[in-house]
Each structure stands twice: as structure tokens, then as C-alpha cells.
Amino acid sequence: MDRRENQSPQGETARILVEFLEVAITSIVYLKGLYPSGAFERRRYLNSVVHRARHPQLRNYIHMSVSGLQPFIEKGLIERIAVVFFDTENVPLERFIFKLSVNQSCGSMVEDADLEFSLRSFLIKLSVSQPLTSALSQDCRWEIVGYFRMLPQADMGNTAALWIPTDTKQWQQPPLITPIKSMSSEPLNVQLYLEHPSLSKTMKS
């Protein structure tokens, strides 16, 4: 990870986090097997083997969605980023949730070695987490959702206008939560966990 000159600790942390999220979200999509394996190619990131989308539209959707959140992450406006999988009736089947916290008062840069080790452990954990997830049909769809602590202001530029309120259906009961990985490396805290419909919801459907 190349450090950028003349950048605040929060700006540098946001840049690194966005780069990581792009790789992690691609890994999740690969893990779920919704696309042929040939739609991805193997690359190295943080000395780990990861997958990169070959199809331009898939790759650009992930890249543009996550990079569009960078200014909001830097300002501490993003609470969670989710990869949500839906059935054909637009009901969520499974959510991969990244819960984020960037310390706005921290005045020092995060140590590259510590951060690389922590982020690499996320990718390793993701690669073996398939038994924790649900099997999905090939006709389901997915999207990236950002959960803002507050609505972005219009004066934040054109990026704010790209994000619109979601009309996603919500589960009526609290979800089942399965922790996958967490890290705390000042000024950045990240938790990754799975959300599934509750057992009562599953039994009724």
C-alpha cells in the first residue's frame, strides 16, 4: 500500500479501506458462486491470492460503488456497508455487513504493517467462510448498500446525489448474526458479520 503525501490520517485510512473493500466485496461475490468461475481472475493483494472480476460491468459496479463512498468514510458518515443478496421477490436472503468506525480525532497515520496484517486476515477468513453462508439460487440478485449515520449534504458534490434511499424489504424479526472477523487498528475499526432471517421467519416461509 503506497502512502499518499499531504493526506490526513482519515483520508489515508479511507483510501486504504476503500481499496480493501473492493477486493473483499469481489471475494464475497466469487464465494457465493452466482457467476461462472471464468468471470474472475486470480490476483495478489497484500501477499494473498484474491479474485478480480473480469467482466467490465461487474468490476466497474463494485469499483464505482465503493470508491463513491470514500469521501463519506473519510468524514465518518458511513456506519455500515452491506452486500445484500435477494430472492426473485426482492426479499433479502443474506447480508454481509462491514461495520466501520474511523476515529476522527486521531492525528497519527496507521502503521502499514499492522494494517496489512489485519486486512489480510479478513481475506483469509472470507476465503474459508462458505460453510457459514446460505446456498443461493442462480436467479437471485445482489447489490451494495451503504448505511449513512446521517444523510449526505448536497454541498458534498455530485457523489452525494448518486446515493438514493433504498426500497429494500426488511425482515420483520431481528436477524440471526454470525460473526466472521473483526479488527481494531487505530484509527480504524472494522467488523464483518453475516445476517440471515430469523428461524421463526424461516419456519413460516
Secondary structure as the mmCIF struct_conf table of DSSP 4:
data_model
#
loop_
_struct_conf.conf_type_id
_struct_conf.id
_struct_conf.beg_label_comp_id
_struct_conf.beg_label_asym_id
_struct_conf.beg_label_seq_id
_struct_conf.end_label_comp_id
_struct_conf.end_label_asym_id
_struct_conf.end_label_seq_id
HELX_LH_PP_P HELX_LH_PP_P1 ASP A 2 ARG A 4
TURN_TY1_P TURN_TY1_P1 GLU A 5 ASN A 6
HELX_RH_AL_P HELX_RH_AL_P1 PRO A 9 LYS A 32
TURN_TY1_P TURN_TY1_P2 GLY A 33 GLY A 33
BEND BEND1 TYR A 35 TYR A 35
HELX_RH_3T_P HELX_RH_3T_P1 SER A 37 ALA A 39
STRN STRN1 PHE A 40 TYR A 45
TURN_TY1_P TURN_TY1_P3 LEU A 46 ASN A 47
STRN STRN2 SER A 48 ALA A 53
BEND BEND2 HIS A 55 HIS A 55
HELX_RH_AL_P HELX_RH_AL_P2 PRO A 56 SER A 67
TURN_TY1_P TURN_TY1_P4 GLY A 68 LEU A 69
HELX_RH_AL_P HELX_RH_AL_P3 GLN A 70 GLU A 74
TURN_TY1_P TURN_TY1_P5 LYS A 75 GLY A 76
STRN STRN3 ILE A 78 PHE A 86
TURN_TY1_P TURN_TY1_P6 THR A 88 GLU A 89
BEND BEND3 ASN A 90 ASN A 90
STRN STRN4 PRO A 92 VAL A 102
TURN_TY1_P TURN_TY1_P7 GLN A 104 SER A 105
BEND BEND4 SER A 108 SER A 108
HELX_LH_PP_P HELX_LH_PP_P2 MET A 109 GLU A 111
HELX_RH_AL_P HELX_RH_AL_P4 ASP A 112 SER A 127
TURN_TY1_P TURN_TY1_P8 VAL A 128 VAL A 128
HELX_RH_3T_P HELX_RH_3T_P2 GLN A 130 LEU A 132
BEND BEND5 THR A 133 THR A 133
HELX_LH_PP_P HELX_LH_PP_P3 SER A 134 ALA A 135
TURN_TY1_P TURN_TY1_P9 GLN A 138 ASP A 139
STRN STRN5 ARG A 141 PHE A 148
BEND BEND6 ARG A 149 MET A 150
HELX_LH_PP_P HELX_LH_PP_P4 LEU A 151 GLN A 153
HELX_RH_3T_P HELX_RH_3T_P3 ALA A 154 MET A 156
HELX_RH_AL_P HELX_RH_AL_P5 ASN A 158 ALA A 161
TURN_TY1_P TURN_TY1_P10 LEU A 162 LEU A 162
BEND BEND7 GLN A 172 GLN A 173
HELX_LH_PP_P HELX_LH_PP_P5 PRO A 174 PRO A 175
STRN STRN6 LEU A 176 SER A 185
TURN_TY1_P TURN_TY1_P11 GLU A 186 PRO A 187
STRN STRN7 LEU A 188 HIS A 196
HELX_RH_AL_P HELX_RH_AL_P6 LEU A 199 LYS A 204
#
